[in-house]
Amino acid sequence: MTSSHSYAPSQQGRVGFGALAALLVFVGGLALAWWIISQPPRVERRPPPPAAPPLVDIITAEERLQAPMLNGFGRVEAEKSTMLASRVAGQLERFGEGVLPGQVVEQGAPVAYIDQADLRLILEDAEAQLANAQAQLALEQAEQQRARSEYESFGRQLSAERRALVLREPQLRQAQAQLTQARVVRDQAALNLERATLAAPWRAMVQDRLVGAGSLLSQGTEVLSLVGVEQFWVRASLPGDILGWLTPGSRVTLTSQGWPEGASREGNLISILPNLEENGLQAQLLIAVNDPLSLEQDGPALRLGDVLRVAFHSTTQEPLIALPSAALRPGEQVWWVDDEDRLRSTHVTLAYRGQETALVRSGLVPGQRVVIAGLAQPREGQQVRIRQRGDTPASDEESP
């Protein structure tokens, strides 16, 4: 009995201590889990790597004697055209052989015939009147000779006025005037008969017949529409500030979308007109093209009213540096790359600026490496990379 009572309290104490330890372990685990969950993840912050210098395209500035290629558009028009009209009244009998719209007639060729019956009668009457006037003059000259013989045999001296009357000088002058008048009437009748045949004033193409055979014509009635084929004009327009590159006689190349690929015609600048074009206030230029219908040579034919592209070849040249127009920044600013591949800027003076090419007169020197693409926001002294063969092409949208 004594030994059993002494064992029970000791065993009960060990059990209570174990439960307490388990509870502490459980609470400690919960606290550790809450702490782990509540702590934010820690990321090691590192400085970003430096941005790579932008990749740019360059060209090397080269100075040489050159002039801009000036391009524009022009409309074809006739160098000479006419409405051939009748100069005498009468009935149109017929047109000349081959006188059809689109056909070419030679200078002096008969193109229309007016009935000549009435004109021949008028000429015969005029010739008869002329013969009568010639006879009247001969009779009056005989009368004057008789009067002079009688005056000389009379032996008296008369005043100048009375002597002129006695010698029939007024009658003689009247007969001479009537003869002259009759000759003029005869010549006019002969001329009208000749004019009954209408002739081409120069080598021309028939545009249209304005009347038909059998029509009754009055003086001045238009019969044919003709256009000269020796030369056409092209009236072109260019901005007035580039006319200094052009002089009369400059060669011009003409092309058209309607011509075969690679086909062109040559012309010459013959005049810079004093008046400006109404739309856009551009200067007007006149270009001459010989044999425009290609009657004597191979090549495309020009058509009246057609719009052609014109390229002027300037005869004036000076030492200039050619750049793509994309290389120019606002204010005529140009960026170039120094020996350390850093950006430098300069302002240039332009001799010409077109849509694709600009010509620099000053501000650059030969050998400078000029940036033509790859800059979005350039800075003075900025490091850049020069694009080499095989690199991805640079563009102006590439950020630095």
C-alpha positions as CSV (number, residue, x, y, z in Angstrom):
1,M,0.0,0.0,0.0
2,T,2.7,2.5,0.9
3,S,4.6,2.0,-2.4
4,S,1.5,2.5,-4.6
5,H,0.6,5.8,-3.1
6,S,4.1,7.2,-3.7
7,Y,4.0,6.3,-7.5
8,A,0.8,8.1,-8.7
9,P,1.8,11.7,-8.1
10,S,5.0,11.4,-10.0
11,Q,3.4,9.9,-13.1
12,Q,0.6,12.5,-13.2
13,G,3.3,15.3,-13.2
14,R,5.1,13.9,-16.2
15,V,1.9,13.7,-18.2
16,G,1.0,17.4,-17.6
17,F,4.5,18.5,-18.6
18,G,4.3,16.7,-21.9
19,A,0.9,18.3,-22.8
20,L,2.3,21.7,-22.1
21,A,5.3,21.1,-24.3
22,A,3.2,20.0,-27.1
23,L,1.0,23.1,-26.8
24,L,4.0,25.3,-26.9
25,V,5.4,23.6,-30.0
26,F,2.0,24.0,-31.7
27,V,1.7,27.7,-30.8
28,G,5.3,28.3,-31.9
29,G,4.6,26.6,-35.3
30,L,1.6,28.8,-35.8
31,A,3.6,31.9,-35.0
32,L,6.4,30.9,-37.3
33,A,3.9,30.2,-40.2
34,W,2.2,33.6,-39.6
35,W,5.5,35.4,-39.7
36,I,6.6,33.6,-42.9
37,I,3.3,34.4,-44.6
38,S,3.3,38.1,-43.5
39,Q,6.8,38.8,-44.7
40,P,6.9,40.3,-48.3
41,P,9.3,38.6,-50.7
42,R,12.6,40.2,-51.0
43,V,13.9,40.8,-54.6
44,E,17.4,41.9,-55.2
45,R,17.4,45.3,-57.0
46,R,20.1,45.7,-59.6
47,P,20.8,48.8,-61.8
48,P,19.4,48.5,-65.4
49,P,22.0,47.8,-68.1
50,P,23.0,50.9,-70.1
51,A,21.0,51.4,-73.3
52,A,22.8,50.5,-76.5
53,P,23.7,53.5,-78.7
54,P,21.3,54.0,-81.6
55,L,22.1,52.4,-84.9
56,V,22.2,55.0,-87.7
57,D,22.7,55.1,-91.4
58,I,25.2,57.5,-92.9
59,I,26.6,58.7,-96.2
60,T,29.9,60.4,-96.8
61,A,29.6,63.9,-98.0
62,E,31.0,64.3,-101.6
63,E,31.3,67.6,-103.4
64,R,31.1,67.7,-107.2
65,L,29.9,69.9,-110.0
66,Q,26.2,69.3,-110.5
67,A,22.8,70.8,-110.9
68,P,19.4,69.6,-109.8
69,M,17.1,67.5,-111.9
70,L,14.0,69.7,-112.0
71,N,10.7,67.8,-112.6
72,G,7.2,69.0,-113.3
73,F,4.2,68.4,-115.5
74,G,3.1,70.1,-118.7
75,R,0.2,70.1,-121.1
76,V,0.7,69.7,-124.9
77,E,-0.7,72.5,-127.1
78,A,-0.4,73.5,-130.7
79,E,2.5,75.7,-131.8
80,K,0.2,77.0,-134.7
81,S,-3.4,76.2,-135.6
82,T,-6.0,77.8,-137.7
83,M,-9.5,77.7,-138.9
84,L,-9.0,77.8,-142.7
85,A,-11.7,80.1,-144.1
86,S,-13.0,80.9,-147.6
87,R,-11.8,84.3,-148.9
88,V,-14.5,84.3,-151.7
89,A,-18.2,83.6,-151.8
90,G,-19.5,80.5,-153.6
91,Q,-20.5,76.9,-153.3
92,L,-18.1,74.4,-151.9
93,E,-17.6,71.9,-154.7
94,R,-15.4,69.3,-153.0
95,F,-12.5,68.7,-150.7
96,G,-9.0,67.8,-151.8
97,E,-7.8,64.2,-152.1
98,G,-7.0,62.7,-148.7
99,V,-8.3,65.7,-146.8
100,L,-9.8,63.8,-143.8
101,P,-9.6,64.3,-140.1
102,G,-6.3,62.9,-138.8
103,Q,-4.5,63.1,-142.2
104,V,-1.5,65.2,-142.9
105,V,-1.5,67.7,-145.8
106,E,1.6,69.3,-147.2
107,Q,2.2,73.0,-147.4
108,G,0.5,74.5,-150.5
109,A,-1.5,71.4,-151.2
110,P,-5.2,72.1,-152.3
111,V,-7.6,71.1,-149.6
112,A,-10.9,72.5,-150.8
113,Y,-12.4,73.7,-154.1
114,I,-15.1,76.3,-154.5
115,D,-17.2,76.4,-157.7
116,Q,-15.5,78.8,-160.1
117,A,-18.2,79.4,-162.7
118,D,-19.3,82.8,-161.4
119,L,-15.7,83.8,-160.7
120,R,-14.7,83.0,-164.3
121,L,-17.5,85.2,-165.6
122,I,-16.4,88.0,-163.4
123,L,-12.8,87.7,-164.6
124,E,-14.0,87.7,-168.3
125,D,-16.0,90.9,-167.7
126,A,-13.0,92.5,-165.9
127,E,-10.7,91.6,-168.8
128,A,-13.2,93.2,-171.2
129,Q,-13.4,96.4,-169.2
130,L,-9.6,96.5,-169.2
131,A,-9.5,96.2,-173.0
132,N,-12.0,99.0,-173.3
133,A,-10.0,101.2,-171.0
134,Q,-6.9,100.5,-173.0
135,A,-8.7,101.5,-176.2
136,Q,-10.1,104.6,-174.7
137,L,-6.5,105.6,-173.6
138,A,-5.2,105.0,-177.1
139,L,-8.0,107.2,-178.6
140,E,-7.3,110.0,-176.1
141,Q,-3.6,109.9,-176.8
142,A,-4.4,110.3,-180.5
143,E,-6.7,113.3,-179.7
144,Q,-4.0,114.9,-177.6
145,Q,-1.5,114.5,-180.4
146,R,-3.9,116.2,-182.8
147,A,-4.6,119.0,-180.3
148,R,-0.9,119.6,-179.9
149,S,-0.3,119.9,-183.6
150,E,-3.1,122.5,-183.9
151,Y,-1.8,124.5,-181.0
152,E,1.7,124.6,-182.4
153,S,0.4,125.7,-185.8
154,F,-1.8,128.4,-184.2
155,G,1.4,130.2,-183.0
156,R,-0.2,131.9,-179.9
157,Q,1.1,131.6,-176.4
158,L,-1.6,130.7,-173.8
159,S,-1.5,130.5,-170.0
160,A,-0.6,127.2,-168.5
161,E,-4.1,126.5,-167.5
162,R,-5.6,127.2,-170.9
163,R,-2.7,125.3,-172.6
164,A,-3.5,122.2,-170.5
165,L,-7.1,122.4,-171.6
166,V,-6.3,122.9,-175.2
167,L,-3.9,120.0,-175.2
168,R,-6.5,117.7,-173.5
169,E,-4.3,116.9,-170.5
170,P,-7.2,116.3,-168.1
171,Q,-8.9,113.9,-170.5
172,L,-5.6,112.0,-170.9
173,R,-5.2,111.7,-167.1
174,Q,-8.8,110.5,-166.8
175,A,-8.2,107.8,-169.5
176,Q,-5.1,106.7,-167.7
177,A,-6.9,106.5,-164.4
178,Q,-9.7,104.4,-165.9
179,L,-7.1,102.0,-167.3
180,T,-5.5,101.6,-163.9
181,Q,-8.9,101.0,-162.3
182,A,-9.8,98.4,-164.9
183,R,-6.5,96.7,-164.4
184,V,-7.1,96.5,-160.6
185,V,-10.6,95.0,-161.2
186,R,-9.1,92.5,-163.6
187,D,-6.3,91.5,-161.1
188,Q,-8.8,91.2,-158.2
189,A,-11.0,88.9,-160.3
190,A,-8.0,86.8,-161.2
191,L,-7.0,86.6,-157.6
192,N,-10.5,85.6,-156.5
193,L,-10.5,82.9,-159.1
194,E,-7.2,81.6,-157.7
195,R,-8.6,81.8,-154.1
196,A,-11.5,79.5,-155.1
197,T,-8.9,76.7,-154.4
198,L,-8.1,76.7,-150.7
199,A,-4.5,75.6,-150.0
200,A,-2.8,74.5,-146.8
201,P,-0.7,77.4,-145.4
202,W,1.9,75.0,-143.9
203,R,2.3,71.3,-143.4
204,A,-0.6,70.5,-141.2
205,M,-2.9,67.8,-139.9
206,V,-6.6,68.1,-140.5
207,Q,-8.5,68.2,-137.2
208,D,-12.0,68.5,-138.6
209,R,-14.1,69.4,-141.6
210,L,-16.3,72.3,-140.5
211,V,-18.7,72.2,-143.5
212,G,-19.7,69.7,-146.1
213,A,-19.4,69.6,-149.8
214,G,-22.3,71.6,-151.5
215,S,-22.4,74.2,-148.7
216,L,-22.9,77.8,-149.8
217,L,-20.0,79.8,-148.5
218,S,-19.8,83.5,-147.8
219,Q,-16.5,85.4,-147.5
220,G,-14.9,84.3,-144.2
221,T,-16.8,81.0,-143.7
222,E,-14.6,78.5,-141.8
223,V,-14.1,75.3,-143.8
224,L,-11.3,73.3,-142.1
225,S,-9.5,73.1,-138.8
226,L,-5.8,72.6,-139.2
227,V,-2.9,72.1,-136.8
228,G,0.8,72.5,-137.7
229,V,2.8,69.3,-137.4
230,E,6.3,70.7,-137.5
231,Q,6.4,71.6,-133.8
232,F,4.2,71.3,-130.7
233,W,4.6,73.2,-127.5
234,V,4.4,71.9,-123.9
235,R,3.4,74.5,-121.3
236,A,4.9,73.4,-118.0
237,S,4.8,74.9,-114.5
238,L,7.6,75.1,-111.9
239,P,8.1,77.0,-108.6
240,G,9.6,80.4,-109.3
241,D,12.4,80.1,-106.8
242,I,14.2,77.5,-109.0
243,L,14.1,79.3,-112.3
244,G,17.7,80.4,-111.7
245,W,18.8,76.9,-112.8
246,L,17.2,77.2,-116.2
247,T,18.1,79.2,-119.3
248,P,16.4,79.2,-122.7
249,G,17.8,76.3,-124.8
250,S,18.0,73.9,-121.9
251,R,17.3,70.3,-122.9
252,V,14.1,68.7,-121.6
253,T,13.1,65.0,-121.4
254,L,9.4,64.2,-121.8
255,T,7.6,61.0,-120.6
256,S,4.0,59.9,-120.3
257,Q,2.2,57.1,-118.5
258,G,0.5,56.2,-121.8
259,W,3.8,55.5,-123.6
260,P,5.6,52.2,-123.7
261,E,8.0,51.6,-120.8
262,G,11.2,53.5,-121.3
263,A,9.9,55.6,-124.1
264,S,10.6,59.4,-124.0
265,R,10.9,62.4,-126.3
266,E,13.3,65.3,-126.2
267,G,12.5,69.0,-126.3
268,N,14.1,72.4,-125.7
269,L,13.1,75.2,-123.3
270,I,12.3,78.2,-125.6
271,S,10.8,80.7,-123.2
272,I,10.1,81.5,-119.6
273,L,6.7,83.3,-119.7
274,P,6.3,86.6,-117.7
275,N,3.0,85.7,-116.2
276,L,2.4,83.3,-113.3
277,E,0.0,80.4,-113.3
278,E,-3.3,81.3,-111.7
279,N,-3.5,78.2,-109.6
280,G,-0.5,78.1,-107.3
281,L,1.2,81.1,-108.7
282,Q,3.9,79.0,-110.3
283,A,6.1,80.1,-113.2
284,Q,5.2,79.0,-116.7
285,L,7.7,77.6,-119.2
286,L,7.3,76.9,-122.9
287,I,9.0,73.8,-124.3
288,A,9.3,73.1,-128.1
289,V,9.1,69.6,-129.5
290,N,10.0,69.1,-133.2
291,D,8.2,66.5,-135.3
292,P,5.8,65.9,-132.4
293,L,3.8,63.2,-134.3
294,S,6.9,61.2,-135.1
295,L,6.4,61.5,-138.9
296,E,10.1,61.6,-139.6
297,Q,11.4,59.5,-136.7
298,D,10.7,56.6,-134.4
299,G,9.2,57.3,-131.0
300,P,5.8,58.0,-129.3
301,A,3.6,60.7,-130.7
302,L,2.5,63.7,-128.7
303,R,-1.3,64.4,-128.5
304,L,-2.8,67.8,-128.0
305,G,-4.1,68.2,-124.5
306,D,-2.0,65.3,-123.1
307,V,-0.3,65.8,-119.7
308,L,3.4,64.9,-119.8
309,R,6.1,64.6,-117.1
310,V,9.0,67.0,-117.9
311,A,12.5,66.7,-116.6
312,F,14.7,69.8,-117.2
313,H,18.5,69.4,-117.7
314,S,20.1,72.5,-116.3
315,T,23.2,73.8,-118.0
316,T,24.2,75.8,-114.9
317,Q,26.4,73.8,-112.5
318,E,28.4,74.5,-109.3
319,P,30.2,72.5,-106.7
320,L,27.5,71.1,-104.4
321,I,27.0,68.2,-101.9
322,A,24.0,66.0,-102.6
323,L,22.0,64.6,-99.7
324,P,18.8,62.7,-99.3
325,S,16.1,65.1,-98.3
326,A,15.4,62.9,-95.3
327,A,18.8,63.9,-93.8
328,L,17.5,67.5,-93.3
329,R,15.9,68.5,-90.0
330,P,13.8,71.6,-89.4
331,G,15.7,74.8,-89.8
332,E,18.1,73.2,-92.4
333,Q,19.8,71.3,-89.6
334,V,22.0,68.3,-90.4
335,W,23.5,65.7,-88.0
336,W,26.9,64.1,-88.7
337,V,29.2,61.7,-86.8
338,D,32.6,62.6,-85.7
339,D,35.7,60.3,-85.5
340,E,34.6,59.1,-82.0
341,D,31.1,58.1,-83.4
342,R,29.4,60.9,-81.6
343,L,26.7,63.1,-83.0
344,R,27.4,66.7,-84.1
345,S,25.0,69.1,-85.7
346,T,25.4,71.9,-88.2
347,H,23.1,74.2,-90.2
348,V,23.5,74.2,-94.0
349,T,22.7,76.5,-96.9
350,L,20.7,74.8,-99.6
351,A,21.0,75.5,-103.3
352,Y,18.0,73.2,-104.0
353,R,15.6,71.0,-102.1
354,G,13.4,68.5,-103.9
355,Q,11.2,65.7,-102.6
356,E,14.0,63.2,-102.7
357,T,17.3,65.1,-103.0
358,A,18.8,68.3,-101.6
359,L,21.9,70.1,-102.8
360,V,24.0,71.8,-100.1
361,R,26.0,74.9,-101.0
362,S,27.7,75.4,-97.6
363,G,27.7,74.1,-94.1
364,L,29.3,70.7,-94.8
365,V,32.8,69.7,-96.0
366,P,33.7,66.7,-98.1
367,G,34.3,63.6,-96.1
368,Q,31.9,64.3,-93.2
369,R,29.7,61.3,-92.3
370,V,26.1,62.6,-92.5
371,V,23.3,60.8,-90.7
372,I,20.4,60.0,-93.1
373,A,18.3,57.7,-90.9
374,G,18.0,56.2,-87.4
375,L,17.7,59.3,-85.1
376,A,14.5,60.0,-83.2
377,Q,15.7,62.4,-80.5
378,P,19.3,63.2,-81.2
379,R,21.5,65.0,-78.7
380,E,24.8,66.8,-79.2
381,G,27.7,64.4,-78.3
382,Q,25.4,61.3,-78.2
383,Q,27.2,58.0,-78.9
384,V,25.9,56.1,-81.9
385,R,26.7,53.0,-83.9
386,I,27.2,53.0,-87.6
387,R,25.1,50.4,-89.4
388,Q,27.3,47.9,-91.1
389,R,26.4,45.4,-93.9
390,G,24.1,42.8,-92.4
391,D,22.8,45.0,-89.5
392,T,19.1,45.6,-89.2
393,P,18.3,48.8,-91.2
394,A,17.9,51.8,-89.1
395,S,14.8,54.0,-89.1
396,D,13.9,57.5,-87.8
397,E,11.5,55.8,-85.4
398,E,14.3,54.0,-83.5
399,S,14.6,55.4,-80.0
400,P,17.9,56.4,-78.6
